[in-house]
Amino acid sequence: MTAIGDLTREHDAVVDLIGEARAAHRIGDLRALSECAARIAALLGPHTRVEEEGLFAALREEFPDQIAQLEAEHRMVEPVLFEAAHAPIDGHWPTRLMAALDVLRRHILKEQDGVFPFALTGLTVEQWEAVDAVRAQVGTALPVPHP
């Protein structure tokens, strides 16, 4: 499915950026760390909408607790990324960001190993069309591949 492929490519890009953030944090490069947070936030903006308004909406009735947990993780990570990218309020923001990135990495694994495989076999054509409609509305922050 194109929808899962797009979500997976976005996850892959976020995981790469988490690696860059960890490297920046190790060497104390706060500017690079902040830039990584901004790039992750940009990727996750449309990605999260596709998940929540499309994919999760299709799964919420069958898996309400699991979907609520995934959405709670989105809400936990978003403000930390925003703070790190725009206006750190104190000198502890790098620690908060690294903790949030750990949550995000585990979150991605939950989706890749649980949500996406189930969705591939469990969603109807109409549900996939709804996911695709959200993607058409929000787009992606991934660079367009060259032919």
N, C-alpha and C positions, 0 to 999 in steps of 0.2 A: 504494500500500500504506500502510495506517495506520502500520505499524511504521516505515517509512522517513520518513513525514511527522512522526511523533513525534520520531525521532532528529534530523531536520533542524531542527525547531522548537527542540529543546534546543541544537543547534549554534548556531542564530541567537541564542538568549539568551546563550550563552557568549561569542560574538563581541561582542555588545553590552557585556557585562561587561568583556571585555578592553579595549574602548574606554574604558570608565569607569576602569578600572585605570590605563591609560596616562595619562589626564587627571589622575588623582589623583597619580600618580608625578611628572608634569611640574611640578605645583605644590607637591610635597612634603607632601601630605596623607596621612600614614602610616596614620591611622585609617581613612580611606576606602579606601585601598589594601588594608588588612587585611580590611575588610568585603567588598570585591570578591572577594578570594581565598576567603573563607568562602562567599559566594554561588555562586561558580563550583564549589567543591568540593561543595556541596549538590546542584547540578544534575548534576554528573558522577558522583555516587555511583550512582544507579540507571541512568543512561545507560551508564556503563561496563559494568555487569553485563549489560545487554541486549546490548550489542555483543559482549562476550567470551563470555558463556554461550549466546547465541543466534546472532547474526549471524556472528561470527568462528568459532564452533564449526562452522557450516555450511560455511565457506570454508577452514578450516584445511588440510584434506587436499589441496585443489587449489592453494592458495597459502601453503604453510607459512612461507616466508621473509618474505613481506609481512605476514602476520598476526603473526608473531613480532616484527617491527619495530614494528607498531602497538601491540602489547601492551607492548613495552619503553618506548615513548613514554608510555603510560599510567603505568607504574611510575615513570618519571622525573618526571612532572609531579605526581603525587599527594602525595609527601612535601613538596614545595616549597609547594604550596597549603596543606597542613596546617600547616606551620611558620608561614607568613605569617598564617594565620587564627587561630592559637592561641598560639604561644609562640616568637616570633622569638628565635633564640639569639644573634644579634649584629647589629650595625648594617649588615651587608651583605645582609640578607634582601630588601630591595627590589630589588637588582640580580639576585639569584637568581630572584626571582619574575618579573621582567620577562623574563629569559631563558627561563624555563619557559613563560611565556605566548606567547612567540614560537614555541617548539616546538609548543605547543598549537594555535596558529593554523594553522601549516603542517600539523599532523596533521589538523585538521578539513578542510582543503582536500583532503588525500589521500583521506579518507573520502568527502567529497561528490563529488569528481571521479572516483574510481576504485571504491571499495568499493560505495557505494550504487547507482550505475548498473549495475554487474555483478550485484549481488544481485537487483535488480528483474527481470532477465531470466534469471538463472542458478539461483535457488533453487526448490526444489520446494514444493508445498503443505505437505508435512509439515515441511519446514525452516522455513517461515514460521509454522506452528503452534507450533513450538518457540520461535521468537523471541517470539511473542505470549504464550506461557506464562511466559517469563521476565519480560516486561513486566507481566503480571498479578500476578506474585509481588512485584516490586520497586516498581511504580508509577512515578511521575515527580515531580520537584520543581518542575515548571512550574505556574504558577497555573492553576486551572480556568477556562476561558473562560466568559464570561457569554453566555447565549443572546440 
